[in-house]
Amino acid sequence: MERTATIVSRGPIFATASCVCGGMSIVAMQLATSYGDDLSLALCRSLFSMLPLLPILLLRHARPSFHDGLALFLLGSLVAGVSPWLLFMGLERAGSTMAGIIVSLGPLVTSVLAWATRQEAFSPLRWVGAAIAGSAVLLPILANYGHHSAGSYAFLAGTLLLLSGTVISGFYNVSCRNLLKRVTPLSASTFTVLGGFVSISILSFLNGNFLEFRFIPHDVILLLAISGIVGGPVKLQLWSVALKVTQASRVAVFSPVVSITAVSIDSIIKGSFPGINVLSAILLVIVGTSLVSRS
């Protein structure tokens, strides 16, 4: 009983670590966007996500039942296949600024879906906390918002692509939460990444550019390898552990940490210390997560 309580109390730690990995992955993806088409970049990244988990498929105890494995595979085709592709396209058209805004909507999207599927009861305090934490990234990114053209078709299209990816993530959170009652986090991560790799491979083949990633520069491949491994199996494993021991909306409230991490790393790369906007955003995350934890 005491051991279970300890694991549950560490749910926020696993969620935060997962989001930090997600932020690092987004920075690597942003740096790679101009060196190839979106589908080829997504396929290359997905390949590196899959490679570390291949040995897990050979372990009998790590295999879920056929129906659970199929469900995780299909969920993975969305969250680990289609969603990164949407993110690449969204980053190219709308930029990391709007990506940060959309990611900040993650807690609210998950809370709405968890309530709609009757997984969680309606809690005003939790929704307020999710909204506060979700708004955290607005401060550090609105300072750079002016260079976007609000009337640009490409910008609007990029925003919709990013929003679609956030909805997919929310759907994964509430769906995977049920599956994790029967499978281990490692099994969930493995079959999720496998589904993503297969789906993005099929899309690349149908699009006629299955082998185009051969022309991606070697240094960019290194960036995609970092993004694929850190933002794939490592991030998903931490996220799956958090979902197994914590309610979906409580896990999703840490999503803004992804954007804060990305903004902070971007500041380091550019040689500028994170400003008051980033520090204020971190404070908002602390306030928002505190409210959710008490709800």
C-alpha positions as CSV (number, residue, x, y, z in Angstrom):
1,M,0.0,0.0,0.0
2,E,2.8,2.3,0.9
3,R,4.7,1.4,-2.3
4,T,1.6,2.2,-4.4
5,A,1.1,5.6,-2.7
6,T,4.8,6.4,-3.4
7,I,4.4,5.5,-7.1
8,V,1.2,7.6,-7.4
9,S,2.9,10.5,-5.8
10,R,5.6,10.3,-8.5
11,G,3.1,10.6,-11.3
12,P,3.7,14.4,-11.7
13,I,7.5,13.8,-11.7
14,F,7.2,11.3,-14.6
15,A,4.8,13.7,-16.5
16,T,7.2,16.6,-16.0
17,A,10.2,14.6,-17.2
18,S,8.2,13.4,-20.2
19,C,7.3,17.0,-21.1
20,V,10.9,18.1,-20.8
21,C,11.8,15.4,-23.3
22,G,9.0,16.6,-25.6
23,G,10.4,20.2,-25.5
24,M,13.9,19.0,-26.4
25,S,12.4,17.0,-29.3
26,I,10.4,20.0,-30.7
27,V,13.6,22.1,-30.7
28,A,15.4,19.4,-32.7
29,M,12.4,19.1,-35.1
30,Q,12.3,22.9,-35.5
31,L,16.0,23.0,-36.5
32,A,15.4,20.2,-39.1
33,T,12.3,21.5,-40.8
34,S,14.0,23.3,-43.7
35,Y,16.2,20.4,-44.7
36,G,13.6,18.1,-46.3
37,D,9.9,17.5,-46.9
38,D,7.7,17.0,-43.8
39,L,6.9,13.4,-44.5
40,S,10.5,12.3,-45.1
41,L,11.6,14.1,-41.9
42,A,8.8,12.4,-40.0
43,L,9.7,9.0,-41.3
44,C,13.4,9.4,-40.5
45,R,12.4,10.5,-36.9
46,S,10.0,7.6,-36.5
47,L,12.7,5.1,-37.6
48,F,15.0,6.2,-34.8
49,S,12.0,6.1,-32.4
50,M,11.4,2.5,-33.3
51,L,14.9,1.0,-33.3
52,P,15.6,1.1,-29.5
53,L,12.3,-0.7,-28.9
54,L,12.7,-3.6,-31.4
55,P,14.2,-6.0,-28.8
56,I,11.1,-5.4,-26.6
57,L,8.9,-7.1,-29.2
58,L,10.8,-10.3,-28.7
59,L,10.0,-10.4,-25.0
60,R,7.0,-12.6,-24.3
61,H,6.1,-11.0,-21.0
62,A,6.0,-7.5,-22.7
63,R,3.4,-8.5,-25.3
64,P,-0.2,-7.4,-24.5
65,S,-3.2,-9.4,-25.6
66,F,-4.1,-9.2,-29.3
67,H,-7.0,-6.7,-28.8
68,D,-4.9,-4.5,-26.5
69,G,-1.9,-4.6,-28.8
70,L,-4.1,-3.7,-31.8
71,A,-5.7,-0.8,-29.8
72,L,-2.2,0.5,-28.9
73,F,-1.0,0.0,-32.4
74,L,-3.9,2.1,-33.8
75,L,-3.5,4.8,-31.2
76,G,0.2,4.9,-32.0
77,S,-0.5,5.3,-35.7
78,L,-2.1,8.6,-34.7
79,V,-0.1,9.9,-31.8
80,A,3.4,8.6,-32.9
81,G,2.8,8.7,-36.7
82,V,0.3,11.2,-37.9
83,S,0.8,13.7,-35.0
84,P,4.6,14.2,-35.5
85,W,3.9,14.7,-39.3
86,L,1.3,17.3,-38.4
87,L,3.7,18.9,-36.1
88,F,6.4,19.2,-38.8
89,M,3.9,20.8,-41.2
90,G,2.6,23.1,-38.5
91,L,6.0,24.2,-37.4
92,E,6.9,25.0,-41.0
93,R,3.7,27.0,-41.6
94,A,2.9,28.6,-38.3
95,G,6.3,28.5,-36.5
96,S,7.2,27.5,-32.9
97,T,5.4,30.4,-31.5
98,M,1.9,29.2,-32.5
99,A,3.0,25.6,-31.7
100,G,3.6,26.8,-28.1
101,I,0.1,28.4,-28.0
102,I,-1.6,25.2,-29.3
103,V,0.3,22.9,-27.0
104,S,-0.9,25.0,-24.1
105,L,-4.4,24.0,-24.9
106,G,-3.5,20.3,-24.2
107,P,-4.7,20.3,-20.5
108,L,-8.1,21.7,-21.4
109,V,-8.6,19.4,-24.4
110,T,-7.8,16.3,-22.2
111,S,-10.0,17.5,-19.4
112,V,-12.9,18.0,-21.8
113,L,-12.4,14.5,-23.4
114,A,-12.0,12.9,-20.0
115,W,-15.3,14.5,-18.8
116,A,-17.1,13.6,-22.1
117,T,-16.1,10.0,-21.9
118,R,-17.1,9.9,-18.2
119,Q,-13.6,8.9,-17.0
120,E,-13.6,11.9,-14.6
121,A,-16.2,14.0,-12.9
122,F,-16.6,17.7,-13.7
123,S,-14.4,19.8,-11.4
124,P,-14.4,23.6,-11.8
125,L,-11.2,23.9,-9.8
126,R,-9.4,21.4,-12.0
127,W,-10.5,23.2,-15.2
128,V,-9.4,26.5,-13.8
129,G,-6.0,25.0,-12.9
130,A,-5.7,23.5,-16.3
131,A,-6.5,26.8,-18.0
132,I,-3.9,28.6,-15.9
133,A,-1.2,26.1,-16.6
134,G,-2.2,26.0,-20.3
135,S,-1.9,29.8,-20.5
136,A,1.6,29.6,-19.2
137,V,3.3,29.6,-22.6
138,L,1.4,32.7,-23.7
139,L,3.8,35.0,-21.9
140,P,7.1,33.9,-23.5
141,I,5.7,33.5,-27.0
142,L,3.4,36.5,-27.5
143,A,6.5,38.7,-27.4
144,N,7.4,37.2,-30.8
145,Y,3.9,37.0,-32.2
146,G,4.0,40.1,-34.2
147,H,6.1,38.7,-37.1
148,H,3.2,36.3,-38.1
149,S,0.6,37.5,-40.6
150,A,-2.8,36.8,-39.1
151,G,-4.4,36.8,-42.6
152,S,-1.9,34.4,-44.1
153,Y,-3.5,31.2,-45.4
154,A,-0.3,29.2,-44.6
155,F,-0.4,30.5,-41.0
156,L,-4.0,29.5,-40.6
157,A,-3.4,26.1,-42.1
158,G,-0.4,25.6,-39.8
159,T,-2.6,26.5,-36.8
160,L,-5.2,24.0,-37.7
161,L,-2.6,21.3,-38.2
162,L,-1.1,22.0,-34.8
163,L,-4.6,22.0,-33.2
164,S,-5.3,18.6,-34.8
165,G,-2.2,17.2,-33.2
166,T,-3.2,18.5,-29.8
167,V,-6.6,16.8,-30.1
168,I,-4.9,13.6,-31.1
169,S,-2.7,13.8,-28.0
170,G,-5.8,14.4,-25.8
171,F,-7.6,11.4,-27.3
172,Y,-4.5,9.3,-26.7
173,N,-4.4,10.4,-23.0
174,V,-7.9,9.3,-22.2
175,S,-7.8,6.1,-24.4
176,C,-4.4,4.9,-23.2
177,R,-5.4,5.5,-19.5
178,N,-7.9,2.6,-19.8
179,L,-5.5,0.3,-21.6
180,L,-2.8,0.8,-19.0
181,K,-5.0,-0.9,-16.5
182,R,-4.2,-4.2,-18.3
183,V,-0.8,-3.6,-20.0
184,T,2.6,-2.4,-18.7
185,P,3.9,1.1,-19.6
186,L,6.7,-0.5,-21.6
187,S,4.3,-2.5,-23.7
188,A,2.2,0.6,-24.3
189,S,5.2,2.6,-25.4
190,T,6.5,-0.1,-27.7
191,F,3.3,-0.8,-29.6
192,T,2.5,2.9,-29.7
193,V,5.8,3.7,-31.4
194,L,5.5,0.6,-33.7
195,G,2.1,1.9,-34.8
196,G,3.5,5.3,-35.5
197,F,6.4,3.9,-37.6
198,V,4.1,1.7,-39.7
199,S,1.6,4.4,-40.4
200,I,4.2,7.0,-41.4
201,S,5.9,4.4,-43.6
202,I,2.6,3.7,-45.4
203,L,2.0,7.4,-45.9
204,S,5.5,7.9,-47.2
205,F,5.1,5.0,-49.6
206,L,1.7,6.2,-50.9
207,N,3.2,9.7,-51.3
208,G,6.0,8.3,-53.4
209,N,8.9,9.5,-51.2
210,F,9.6,6.5,-49.1
211,L,13.3,6.7,-49.7
212,E,13.7,10.5,-49.8
213,F,15.2,10.6,-46.3
214,R,18.4,9.3,-47.9
215,F,19.1,12.8,-49.1
216,I,18.8,14.4,-45.7
217,P,22.1,15.9,-44.5
218,H,23.9,13.8,-41.9
219,D,23.9,16.5,-39.2
220,V,20.1,16.8,-39.7
221,I,19.8,13.1,-39.3
222,L,21.5,13.4,-36.0
223,L,19.0,16.0,-34.9
224,L,16.1,13.7,-36.0
225,A,17.7,10.8,-34.1
226,I,17.8,12.9,-30.9
227,S,14.2,14.0,-31.5
228,G,13.1,10.4,-32.3
229,I,14.7,8.7,-29.3
230,V,14.1,11.4,-26.7
231,G,10.7,12.4,-28.0
232,G,9.7,8.9,-28.9
233,P,10.4,5.9,-26.5
234,V,11.8,7.9,-23.7
235,K,9.0,10.5,-23.6
236,L,6.2,7.9,-24.2
237,Q,7.6,5.6,-21.5
238,L,7.6,8.4,-18.9
239,W,4.2,9.5,-20.1
240,S,2.7,6.0,-19.9
241,V,4.0,5.5,-16.4
242,A,2.4,8.8,-15.4
243,L,-0.9,7.9,-17.0
244,K,-0.9,4.5,-15.3
245,V,-0.8,6.0,-11.8
246,T,-2.5,9.4,-12.3
247,Q,-5.7,10.7,-13.9
248,A,-5.4,11.8,-17.5
249,S,-6.3,15.4,-16.9
250,R,-3.8,15.6,-14.0
251,V,-1.1,14.3,-16.3
252,A,-2.0,16.6,-19.2
253,V,-1.8,19.7,-17.1
254,F,2.0,19.4,-17.4
255,S,1.8,19.8,-21.2
256,P,2.9,23.5,-21.1
257,V,6.3,22.3,-19.7
258,V,6.9,21.2,-23.3
259,S,6.7,24.7,-24.6
260,I,8.6,26.2,-21.7
261,T,11.4,23.7,-22.2
262,A,11.5,24.5,-25.9
263,V,11.6,28.3,-25.4
264,S,14.3,27.9,-22.8
265,I,16.5,25.7,-25.0
266,D,15.9,28.0,-27.9
267,S,17.1,30.9,-25.7
268,I,20.3,29.0,-24.9
269,I,20.9,28.2,-28.5
270,K,20.5,31.9,-29.4
271,G,22.8,32.9,-26.5
272,S,20.1,34.9,-24.7
273,F,19.1,34.3,-21.1
274,P,15.4,33.4,-20.6
275,G,13.5,36.6,-19.9
276,I,10.8,37.5,-17.4
277,N,8.2,36.0,-19.7
278,V,9.7,32.5,-19.3
279,L,10.1,32.8,-15.6
280,S,6.5,34.1,-15.2
281,A,5.3,31.1,-17.3
282,I,7.0,28.7,-15.0
283,L,5.2,30.4,-12.1
284,L,1.9,29.9,-13.9
285,V,2.6,26.2,-14.4
286,I,3.3,25.8,-10.7
287,V,0.1,27.6,-9.7
288,G,-2.0,25.7,-12.3
289,T,-0.7,22.3,-11.4
290,S,-1.1,23.0,-7.7
291,L,-4.9,23.7,-8.3
292,V,-5.3,20.5,-10.3
293,S,-3.5,18.4,-7.6
294,R,-5.9,19.7,-5.0
295,S,-9.0,19.2,-7.0
